[in-house]
Amino acid sequence: MNARLEKTHRRADGRPWIRRRWWLLAIIAAALLTYLLVGSQASLFRLGELEQEKEQLHQRYNEALETAKHYRNLLDRLGADDAFLEKIVRERLGLAAKGERVYVIIDKTAEGEGGK
């Protein structure tokens, strides 16, 4: 039986089969490495793009935090300060108290440039 096993593990020229398996393993490892470096979504080329996208998203996140902070402060101030609320209502909405007149100044130069 031992002679039979020895015969099955050797090629016709007498060299063992294990050498061919090492070459096969090396070819598979090289193909896998090539796929990981170039072909997959986790490739090294894609890694640089993802880092740039991460930085852009981080910047947009920080801008959104600043905007939210600004509007939170504005909301707190509008709720606490009646004079500020009145100022905003008069300026942005053009509202007036009873008996007051609102004058709107129209800039003729800006109107003329917009029409050209």
Order of alpha helices (4+ residues) and beta strands (2+ residues): alpha-alpha-alpha-alpha-alpha
